[in-house]
Amino acid sequence: MDESGVFEIVKTQVLSVLPDLEEQSLTYDAQLADLGANSMDRVEVATFSQQELGIMVPSEKLAGVNNIGDLVRLLHATLKQSS
C-alpha cells in the first residue's frame, strides 16, 4: 500500500472519531488537536489506523507525531518494514 492509501485510512478513522469534521479539513498539515481532538481521540485514531493496517507502532514513536502527515508517514514506514 502506498502513502496515499494510508492517508485514506487515517482520514476514515479521524472522521469516525470526530464525525462533525468536514473531510476537506483533513490535510497532511492538520493537527488533530486543532481539529478538536482530545488526547483520547488522538489515541483512538492511531490505534484504529494501526489495527486496520495490521501493524503495531511503539508508543514512543507515536509521541513524536505532530500532525496527520507525521502519522501517515510513520504508519506507512512501519507498514513497509513489516512486509
N, C-alpha and C positions, 0 to 999 in steps of 0.2 A: 504494500500500500504506500502511495506517495504522501507527501506532506499535506496536500490539499484534501486528501481523504481523511487524514487525522483531524484537520481543521473542521471538516463537516461533522465528524463525531463529537468533537468538543462543542461546537455550536449547538448541536442537538441536545447535549447534556446541559449546557447553560440554559437553554430555553425550557428544558423540563424542570430545572431547579428554580428558574426565575421566569415563569410563564408570562409575566406582564411586559417583558422586554420586547422591543422590536428587533427583528433579525438583522436589519441593516446597521444597528448599533454595535454588532459583534464584528470587530475588526482585530487584526493582529495586535494593534497598539492598545486596544481597550483593556483597562484594568477592571477586574471583576468587582473590586471594592467600589470603584467609581460608578459601576452599573447598579449598585445597591446590594451586592452580595456580601453577607456577613461571613465570618470565618467558617462556620459550619457549611454554608452554601458552597464556599470555595473547596472545602474538603470533599463534599459530595460530587462536585463537577470532576475533580481529579480522580476520585475513586471510581465513579461510574464510567468515566472515559477509559481508565485502565482496564476495568472489567470487560468492557465491550471490545477492547483491543486484545485482551488475553495476556496482558503484561502486568508487571509489578515494578513500580519505581520506588526506590528507597525514599523515606520521608525527608531525609536531609537534602536530597536533590530537589525535591518539591519546594523546600523552603526558599530556594533561590529564584522561584518563579515570580515575575513581576507583572506580567500581562498575558493575554491569551496566546500571543505569538510565542512567548517563552515556554508556555505549557505545551503547545503544539510541537515545537522543536524538540523538547525533552521527550515527549511521548514518542515522536517519530524516531528519534535516535535510539531509544530503548527498544522499540519495535524492530528496527533494523538489526540491532545487536542480538536479539533473541531468535532471529530467523537464520 
